[in-house]
């Protein structure tokens, strides 16, 4: 099951890279994962509790973080393509133009 969860993250991130982030729900159906439990959690008070729990854990890391990690998905491909110096590009061809 863990592999399916990693595949779900990969699927959603890839849709974002392709500019198709609004299609994120298709990742659940393509992997045979139920969407309802995620939406139920998201809409519940439990989602806020989980977010606060992980924020608290992040605040108490040792060594502590000096910033909040985040990705600028709008420009992510641009940053990666500009920084990448290798011979083989694993990105879809239209991203690094």
C-alpha positions in Angstrom: 0.0 0.0 0.0 2.9 2.4 0.8 4.0 2.2 -2.9 0.6 3.3 -3.9 0.8 6.3 -1.6 4.2 7.3 -3.1 2.7 6.8 -6.5 -0.2 9.1 -5.5 2.2 11.9 -4.5 4.2 11.4 -7.7 1.0 11.5 -9.8 -0.2 14.7 -8.2 3.2 16.4 -8.4 3.5 15.4 -12.1 0.1 16.9 -12.8 1.3 20.2 -11.2 4.4 20.2 -13.3 2.3 19.7 -16.4 0.0 22.6 -15.3 -2.9 20.1 -14.8 -3.2 20.4 -11.0 -7.0 20.7 -11.2 -7.1 17.1 -12.4 -5.6 15.8 -9.1 -8.6 13.5 -8.3 -7.8 11.4 -11.4 -4.7 10.1 -9.6 -6.9 8.4 -7.0 -8.9 6.6 -9.7 -5.9 5.6 -11.8 -4.3 4.0 -8.7 -7.4 2.4 -7.4 -7.3 4.5 -4.2 -10.5 5.7 -2.6 -11.0 9.5 -2.7 -13.8 9.8 -0.1 -11.7 9.2 3.0 -9.3 12.0 1.9 -12.1 14.5 1.2 -13.9 13.5 4.4 -10.7 14.2 6.4 -10.0 17.4 4.5 -13.5 18.8 5.3 -13.3 17.7 9.0 -11.8 19.3 12.0 -9.3 16.5 12.0 -7.5 18.1 9.0 -6.8 21.2 11.1 -5.6 19.0 14.0 -3.2 17.1 11.8 -1.8 20.3 10.3 -1.3 21.7 13.8 0.3 18.5 15.0 2.8 18.4 12.1 3.5 22.2 12.5 4.3 21.5 16.1 6.6 18.7 15.3 8.3 20.9 12.7 8.8 23.7 15.2 10.5 21.2 17.6 13.0 19.6 15.1 16.6 19.4 16.2 18.4 21.1 14.5 15.6 23.5 14.0 14.5 24.8 10.6 15.5 28.4 9.7 12.6 28.6 7.2 9.4 26.9 6.2 10.1 24.5 3.4 7.8 25.1 0.4 7.8 24.9 -3.4 6.8 27.5 -5.9 5.0 25.1 -8.2 4.2 27.8 -10.7 8.0 28.2 -11.4 9.3 24.9 -10.2 10.1 23.5 -13.7 11.8 26.7 -14.7 14.1 26.6 -11.6 15.0 22.9 -12.1 15.7 23.3 -15.8 17.8 26.4 -15.2 19.8 24.6 -12.5 20.2 21.3 -14.2 23.5 20.8 -16.0 23.3 17.1 -16.9 23.3 15.5 -20.3 20.1 13.6 -19.9 16.8 15.5 -19.2 14.2 13.3 -17.6 11.6 16.1 -17.7 8.9 16.1 -20.4 10.4 17.8 -23.4 8.1 20.9 -23.3 9.2 21.9 -19.8 12.8 22.8 -20.5 12.3 24.9 -23.6 
